[in-house]
Amino acid sequence: MSNKSGYSLYGPYTSPRARGLAPAPSAQPVLNPDKVGKEAEVDVLTNLLVQSMDSTNDPEFFGAYDMCICTRCGEKVVGEGSGCTAMEQVYHIKCFVCIVCHLQLQGKPFYALDSKPYCEDCYLNTLEKCCVCLKPILDRILRATGKPYHPQCFTCVVCNKSLDGIPFTVDASNQIHCIDDFHKKFAPRCTVCKEPIMPEPGKDETVRVVALDRSFHVNCYKCEDCGLVLSSEAEGRGCYPLDGHVLCKSCNARRVQALTSKVTTDL
């Protein structure tokens, strides 16, 4: 390895004057002719290091040689206190500004987006905003029904319970409901007990009985006279309605007999 000053780290030293060149004592490392091989190499490297350290005291010096061009304007960065480094690049202090509003960022917090500097306000304006609180979403985005939410803002409109990771449903106006409140609000109500007909705990499906254009819980579908639970699937427990009343077969027969007797008496 050799350099342009006329010496080699691995060969014998040759004086510049012997080659017809003017000596340059301030720039050329001085080698001790009594030292050869590794000792001479160490001396050369030490002298180079000292020269490099001395150059940093020059008031016109800023950073390494190959990093003294401002990334923004392309001009040289010279003079103490005239430049700064950010995102592994060099800038004039006056050139290190927010890409949107041009606020000077030296000494201020900033955000890098696609290798471009943003002030805090302009960076926040690039983020998606929660459709509930309208504030920027800085962390995890929860997306539902095509809209962005903070996880803590994604709640049931009835009970305000967080629905992050929990099954939910929406009504006709696209409002978010937990399953329980949706059923309580929109499920058909039993004609007998007036309570909503909802799935049993641990089940997803609802079973209801519809008779005479009315809805019943399975256990509320009873004969109005004797209280027998009716079912079309059980023999002898079918529904035999009479004048809008839900009756079992036996109670229906008694009522029919009573009505027949009354008609005969009236005649």
C-alpha positions as CSV (number, residue, x, y, z in Angstrom):
1,M,0.0,0.0,0.0
2,S,1.5,3.4,-0.9
3,N,0.4,7.0,-1.0
4,K,1.2,10.0,-3.2
5,S,3.8,11.5,-0.7
6,G,6.4,9.1,-2.0
7,Y,6.6,6.6,0.9
8,S,5.4,3.0,1.3
9,L,4.2,1.4,4.5
10,Y,5.8,-1.8,3.4
11,G,8.9,-0.7,1.4
12,P,12.0,1.4,2.0
13,Y,11.6,5.2,2.6
14,T,12.5,7.4,-0.4
15,S,13.0,11.1,0.2
16,P,10.8,13.4,-1.8
17,R,13.8,15.7,-2.5
18,A,15.7,12.7,-4.1
19,R,12.8,12.5,-6.6
20,G,12.9,16.2,-7.4
21,L,9.9,17.1,-5.3
22,A,9.7,19.9,-2.8
23,P,9.4,18.6,0.8
24,A,6.2,19.2,2.6
25,P,7.0,18.7,6.3
26,S,3.6,19.9,7.5
27,A,1.7,17.2,5.6
28,Q,4.1,14.3,5.3
29,P,4.6,11.8,8.1
30,V,8.2,11.6,9.4
31,L,9.7,8.2,9.4
32,N,12.6,7.1,11.5
33,P,15.1,5.5,9.0
34,D,16.4,3.3,11.9
35,K,13.0,1.6,12.1
36,V,11.8,-0.9,9.5
37,G,8.9,-3.3,9.0
38,K,6.2,-3.2,11.6
39,E,7.8,-0.5,13.7
40,A,7.9,1.9,10.7
41,E,4.2,1.0,9.8
42,V,3.1,1.9,13.4
43,D,5.0,5.2,13.2
44,V,3.2,6.1,10.0
45,L,-0.2,5.2,11.2
46,T,0.4,7.2,14.5
47,N,1.4,10.3,12.5
48,L,-1.6,10.1,10.3
49,L,-3.9,9.8,13.3
50,V,-2.3,12.9,14.9
51,Q,-2.7,14.9,11.7
52,S,-6.4,13.8,11.5
53,M,-7.0,14.9,15.1
54,D,-5.3,18.3,14.5
55,S,-7.5,18.9,11.5
56,T,-10.6,18.8,13.6
57,N,-9.4,22.0,15.4
58,D,-9.7,23.9,12.1
59,P,-12.8,26.2,12.5
60,E,-13.7,25.5,8.9
61,F,-13.9,21.7,9.5
62,F,-17.2,19.9,10.0
63,G,-17.5,16.1,10.2
64,A,-15.8,13.6,7.9
65,Y,-14.7,14.7,4.5
66,D,-17.3,12.7,2.6
67,M,-20.2,14.0,4.8
68,C,-19.7,17.7,4.4
69,I,-22.4,18.3,1.8
70,C,-25.8,19.4,3.0
71,T,-28.5,16.8,2.1
72,R,-31.1,19.4,1.5
73,C,-29.3,22.2,-0.5
74,G,-26.3,20.3,-1.8
75,E,-23.8,23.0,-0.6
76,K,-20.8,22.4,1.6
77,V,-21.2,22.6,5.3
78,V,-18.3,24.7,6.7
79,G,-17.8,26.7,9.9
80,E,-18.2,25.7,13.5
81,G,-21.9,25.5,14.6
82,S,-23.2,25.7,11.0
83,G,-24.2,22.1,10.6
84,C,-25.9,19.2,12.3
85,T,-26.5,15.5,11.7
86,A,-29.9,13.7,11.6
87,M,-31.1,10.4,10.2
88,E,-27.4,9.7,9.4
89,Q,-27.2,12.7,7.1
90,V,-25.6,16.1,7.3
91,Y,-27.6,19.4,7.1
92,H,-27.0,23.1,7.4
93,I,-28.8,24.1,10.6
94,K,-30.9,26.5,8.5
95,C,-31.7,23.6,6.1
96,F,-32.8,21.1,8.7
97,V,-36.6,22.0,8.7
98,C,-39.9,20.2,8.7
99,I,-40.7,19.1,5.2
100,V,-44.3,20.4,5.5
101,C,-44.3,23.7,7.5
102,H,-40.5,24.5,7.3
103,L,-40.2,24.9,11.1
104,Q,-36.5,24.7,12.0
105,L,-35.9,21.4,13.8
106,Q,-32.4,21.7,15.3
107,G,-32.7,21.1,19.0
108,K,-36.4,20.1,18.7
109,P,-38.1,16.7,18.6
110,F,-38.9,15.4,15.1
111,Y,-40.1,12.3,13.3
112,A,-38.6,10.7,10.3
113,L,-41.1,9.4,7.7
114,D,-39.7,8.0,4.4
115,S,-36.3,9.6,5.4
116,K,-37.9,13.0,5.6
117,P,-38.1,15.1,8.8
118,Y,-41.4,16.2,10.2
119,C,-42.2,18.4,13.2
120,E,-44.5,16.8,15.8
121,D,-47.6,18.5,14.7
122,C,-47.2,17.8,11.0
123,Y,-46.3,14.2,11.8
124,L,-49.5,13.7,13.8
125,N,-51.4,15.1,10.9
126,T,-50.2,12.2,8.7
127,L,-51.7,9.6,11.0
128,E,-55.1,8.1,10.8
129,K,-57.6,9.5,13.2
130,C,-60.0,7.6,15.4
131,C,-63.6,7.9,14.1
132,V,-64.9,8.2,17.7
133,C,-62.6,10.7,19.4
134,L,-61.1,12.1,16.2
135,K,-57.5,12.0,17.7
136,P,-54.5,10.6,15.9
137,I,-53.9,6.9,16.4
138,L,-50.3,6.6,17.7
139,D,-50.2,2.9,18.4
140,R,-52.3,-0.1,17.3
141,I,-55.2,0.6,14.9
142,L,-58.4,-1.4,15.4
143,R,-60.3,-1.4,12.1
144,A,-64.0,-2.4,12.1
145,T,-66.9,-1.7,9.7
146,G,-64.3,0.0,7.5
147,K,-63.4,2.6,10.1
148,P,-60.3,3.2,12.3
149,Y,-60.5,3.1,16.1
150,H,-58.3,3.3,19.1
151,P,-58.8,0.0,20.8
152,Q,-60.2,1.7,23.9
153,C,-62.6,3.7,21.8
154,F,-64.2,0.6,20.2
155,T,-67.0,0.1,22.6
156,C,-70.7,-1.0,22.8
157,V,-73.0,2.0,22.3
158,V,-75.3,0.7,25.1
159,C,-73.0,-0.5,27.9
160,N,-69.7,1.2,26.8
161,K,-67.8,-2.1,27.3
162,S,-64.6,-2.4,25.3
163,L,-65.1,-4.8,22.4
164,D,-61.4,-5.2,21.5
165,G,-61.1,-8.9,20.7
166,I,-64.8,-9.6,21.7
167,P,-67.6,-10.6,19.3
168,F,-69.8,-7.8,18.3
169,T,-72.6,-6.9,15.9
170,V,-74.1,-3.8,14.3
171,D,-77.6,-2.5,14.0
172,A,-79.3,-1.1,10.8
173,S,-77.6,2.3,11.4
174,N,-74.1,0.6,11.7
175,Q,-73.8,1.3,15.5
176,I,-71.6,-1.1,17.4
177,H,-73.3,-3.4,20.0
178,C,-72.0,-6.2,22.2
179,I,-74.0,-9.4,21.5
180,D,-76.0,-9.3,24.8
181,D,-77.1,-5.7,24.4
182,F,-78.0,-6.3,20.7
183,H,-80.3,-9.1,21.7
184,K,-81.8,-7.2,24.6
185,K,-82.5,-4.2,22.3
186,F,-83.6,-6.0,19.1
187,A,-84.6,-9.6,20.0
188,P,-88.3,-10.5,19.8
189,R,-90.0,-10.5,23.2
190,C,-91.9,-13.3,24.7
191,T,-95.7,-12.8,24.8
192,V,-95.9,-14.4,28.2
193,C,-93.0,-13.0,30.3
194,K,-92.2,-10.0,28.1
195,E,-88.5,-10.7,28.2
196,P,-86.3,-10.8,25.1
197,I,-85.7,-14.2,23.6
198,M,-82.0,-14.6,23.6
199,P,-79.4,-17.4,23.2
200,E,-78.8,-19.4,26.4
201,P,-75.4,-18.8,28.1
202,G,-72.6,-20.4,26.1
203,K,-74.7,-20.8,22.9
204,D,-74.9,-18.8,19.8
205,E,-78.3,-19.7,18.5
206,T,-81.7,-18.7,19.9
207,V,-84.7,-21.0,20.0
208,R,-88.1,-19.5,20.1
209,V,-91.6,-20.7,19.5
210,V,-93.9,-18.8,17.1
211,A,-97.6,-19.5,17.4
212,L,-100.7,-17.5,16.6
213,D,-98.3,-14.8,15.2
214,R,-96.7,-14.5,18.7
215,S,-93.3,-15.4,20.0
216,F,-92.6,-17.5,23.1
217,H,-89.7,-18.8,25.1
218,V,-89.7,-22.6,24.9
219,N,-90.5,-22.8,28.6
220,C,-93.2,-20.1,28.4
221,Y,-95.1,-22.0,25.6
222,K,-97.7,-23.5,28.0
223,C,-101.4,-24.3,28.1
224,E,-103.1,-21.3,29.6
225,D,-105.4,-23.5,31.7
226,C,-103.3,-26.3,33.1
227,G,-99.7,-25.0,32.6
228,L,-98.5,-28.0,30.5
229,V,-95.5,-27.1,28.5
230,L,-96.4,-27.6,24.8
231,S,-94.4,-28.9,22.0
232,S,-95.2,-30.0,18.5
233,E,-92.4,-32.7,18.8
234,A,-93.9,-34.4,21.9
235,E,-96.9,-36.7,21.5
236,G,-100.0,-35.5,23.3
237,R,-98.5,-32.0,24.0
238,G,-99.4,-30.2,20.9
239,C,-101.1,-26.8,20.8
240,Y,-104.9,-26.7,20.3
241,P,-105.7,-23.0,20.2
242,L,-109.3,-21.8,20.8
243,D,-110.4,-18.2,20.4
244,G,-106.8,-17.0,20.5
245,H,-105.9,-19.0,23.6
246,V,-103.0,-21.5,23.7
247,L,-104.4,-24.8,25.0
248,C,-103.4,-28.4,25.3
249,K,-105.7,-31.0,23.8
250,S,-107.5,-31.8,27.0
251,C,-108.1,-28.2,28.0
252,N,-109.3,-27.5,24.5
253,A,-111.8,-30.3,24.7
254,R,-113.1,-29.1,28.1
255,R,-113.6,-25.6,26.8
256,V,-115.3,-26.8,23.6
257,Q,-117.6,-29.0,25.8
258,A,-118.4,-26.0,28.1
259,L,-119.2,-23.8,25.1
260,T,-121.4,-26.5,23.6
261,S,-123.3,-27.0,26.8
262,K,-123.9,-23.2,27.1
263,V,-125.2,-23.0,23.6
264,T,-127.6,-26.0,24.2
265,T,-128.8,-24.3,27.5
266,D,-129.4,-21.0,25.7
267,L,-131.5,-22.8,23.1
